[in-house]
Structure formats: structure tokens, C-alpha cells
């Protein structure tokens, strides 16, 4: 889950950076001045933005992919302990 959230974050950040580079082509002559004076600020902003996007994507993944997980696991556990499930082998293993 963390890997997929990280991949989605990288894709979103790269898309934003590429879009911004295409939009701000008029700043190309001032590239060295901007990077020299504001490079650390830009990098800090990108780092904070990346952490926030990662947190949002991770939260979204947890909400979407782990929906009703506790209820489902309780149902599976109940079936395994009762012995009425298809997985007789697993319930036998739990008894041992």
C-alpha cells in the first residue's frame, strides 16, 4: 500500500513539475538566477508538497482498499473457528 501511494505521489509531482515548466517558459533566461537565489526554497516547497500529497494519496488508498476490512476479517475468523467453512484445512491448523 505504501509503495502504490509513493508511486502515485511521484507521478502527481512529476506531472505538476512538467506542467509548471511548460507554463513558465518565459523564465528560461533567468533560470540560473532563480535557482541560485531561490533553489532551497523551491526544493523545500516541493518536499512539503510531496509529503502532503503522499499523505492524501495514502489516506485515499486506505479508505478505498481497506473498506470494511475489520468486519470481513471477523467473518472469516468466525468461519474458521466454527469449522463450517470451506477451509477445513485452515481450521484444523488453528486447532493444533
C-alpha positions as a Markdown table, in Angstrom:
| # | Residue | x | y | z |
|---|---|---|---|---|
| 1 | Unk | 0.0 | 0.0 | 0.0 |
| 2 | Unk | 2.8 | 2.4 | 0.8 |
| 3 | Unk | 4.6 | 1.5 | -2.5 |
| 4 | Unk | 1.5 | 2.3 | -4.5 |
| 5 | Unk | 0.9 | 5.6 | -2.6 |
| 6 | Unk | 4.5 | 6.5 | -3.2 |
| 7 | Unk | 4.3 | 5.7 | -6.9 |
| 8 | Unk | 1.1 | 7.8 | -7.3 |
| 9 | Unk | 2.8 | 10.7 | -5.4 |
| 10 | Unk | 5.8 | 10.6 | -7.7 |
| 11 | Unk | 3.5 | 10.6 | -10.8 |
| 12 | Unk | 1.4 | 13.5 | -9.5 |
| 13 | Unk | 4.5 | 15.5 | -8.5 |
| 14 | Unk | 6.2 | 14.9 | -11.9 |
| 15 | Unk | 3.0 | 15.9 | -13.7 |
| 16 | Unk | 2.8 | 19.1 | -11.7 |
| 17 | Unk | 6.5 | 20.0 | -12.3 |
| 18 | Unk | 6.3 | 19.3 | -16.0 |
| 19 | Unk | 3.2 | 21.3 | -16.4 |
| 20 | Unk | 4.8 | 24.2 | -14.5 |
| 21 | Unk | 7.9 | 24.0 | -16.6 |
| 22 | Unk | 5.8 | 24.2 | -19.7 |
| 23 | Unk | 3.8 | 27.1 | -18.4 |
| 24 | Unk | 6.7 | 29.2 | -17.2 |
| 25 | Unk | 8.9 | 29.0 | -20.3 |
| 26 | Unk | 9.3 | 32.8 | -20.2 |
| 27 | Unk | 11.6 | 32.3 | -17.1 |
| 28 | Unk | 14.2 | 30.3 | -19.0 |
| 29 | Unk | 16.6 | 33.2 | -19.4 |
| 30 | Unk | 16.5 | 33.7 | -15.6 |
| 31 | Unk | 16.9 | 30.0 | -14.7 |
| 32 | Unk | 20.4 | 30.3 | -13.1 |
| 33 | Unk | 19.5 | 33.4 | -11.1 |
| 34 | Unk | 16.3 | 31.8 | -9.8 |
| 35 | Unk | 17.9 | 28.5 | -8.9 |
| 36 | Unk | 20.8 | 30.2 | -7.2 |
| 37 | Unk | 18.7 | 32.6 | -5.1 |
| 38 | Unk | 15.5 | 30.5 | -4.6 |
| 39 | Unk | 16.7 | 26.9 | -5.1 |
| 40 | Unk | 16.5 | 25.9 | -1.5 |
| 41 | Unk | 13.1 | 27.5 | -1.1 |
| 42 | Unk | 11.7 | 25.7 | -4.2 |
| 43 | Unk | 13.1 | 22.4 | -3.0 |
| 44 | Unk | 11.6 | 22.9 | 0.5 |
| 45 | Unk | 8.3 | 23.7 | -1.1 |
| 46 | Unk | 8.4 | 20.6 | -3.3 |
| 47 | Unk | 9.3 | 18.4 | -0.3 |
| 48 | Unk | 6.4 | 19.7 | 1.8 |
| 49 | Unk | 4.1 | 19.4 | -1.1 |
| 50 | Unk | 5.3 | 15.8 | -1.7 |
| 51 | Unk | 4.7 | 14.8 | 1.9 |
| 52 | Unk | 1.2 | 16.3 | 1.8 |
| 53 | Unk | 0.3 | 14.6 | -1.5 |
| 54 | Unk | 1.7 | 11.3 | -0.2 |
| 55 | Unk | -0.5 | 11.6 | 3.0 |
| 56 | Unk | -3.6 | 12.4 | 0.9 |
| 57 | Unk | -3.0 | 9.5 | -1.5 |
| 58 | Unk | -2.2 | 7.1 | 1.4 |
| 59 | Unk | -5.4 | 8.1 | 3.2 |
| 60 | Unk | -7.4 | 7.7 | 0.0 |
| 61 | Unk | -5.9 | 4.2 | -0.6 |
| 62 | Unk | -6.7 | 3.2 | 2.9 |
| 63 | Unk | -10.3 | 4.4 | 2.6 |
| 64 | Unk | -10.9 | 2.8 | -0.8 |
| 65 | Unk | -8.9 | -0.5 | -0.5 |
| 66 | Unk | -9.4 | -1.3 | 3.2 |
| 67 | Unk | -13.1 | -0.6 | 3.3 |
| 68 | Unk | -14.9 | -2.9 | 5.9 |
| 69 | Unk | -11.7 | -4.9 | 6.5 |
| 70 | Unk | -12.4 | -5.5 | 10.2 |
| 71 | Unk | -15.9 | -6.8 | 9.5 |
| 72 | Unk | -14.6 | -9.1 | 6.8 |
| 73 | Unk | -11.8 | -10.4 | 8.9 |
| 74 | Unk | -14.2 | -11.1 | 11.8 |
| 75 | Unk | -16.4 | -13.1 | 9.5 |
| 76 | Unk | -13.5 | -15.2 | 8.2 |
| 77 | Unk | -12.3 | -15.7 | 11.8 |
| 78 | Unk | -15.8 | -16.8 | 12.9 |
| 79 | Unk | -16.0 | -19.3 | 9.9 |
| 80 | Unk | -12.5 | -20.7 | 10.7 |
| 81 | Unk | -13.3 | -21.2 | 14.4 |
| 82 | Unk | -16.7 | -22.8 | 13.8 |
| 83 | Unk | -15.3 | -25.4 | 11.4 |
| 84 | Unk | -18.2 | -24.8 | 8.9 |
| 85 | Unk | -16.1 | -23.1 | 6.3 |
| 86 | Unk | -14.7 | -24.4 | 3.1 |
| 87 | Unk | -11.2 | -24.1 | 4.5 |
| 88 | Unk | -11.3 | -27.1 | 6.8 |
| 89 | Unk | -7.5 | -27.4 | 6.5 |
| 90 | Unk | -7.1 | -23.9 | 8.0 |
| 91 | Unk | -9.5 | -24.6 | 10.8 |
| 92 | Unk | -7.6 | -27.8 | 11.6 |
| 93 | Unk | -4.4 | -25.9 | 11.7 |
| 94 | Unk | -5.9 | -23.4 | 14.1 |
| 95 | Unk | -7.0 | -26.2 | 16.5 |
| 96 | Unk | -3.5 | -27.7 | 16.6 |
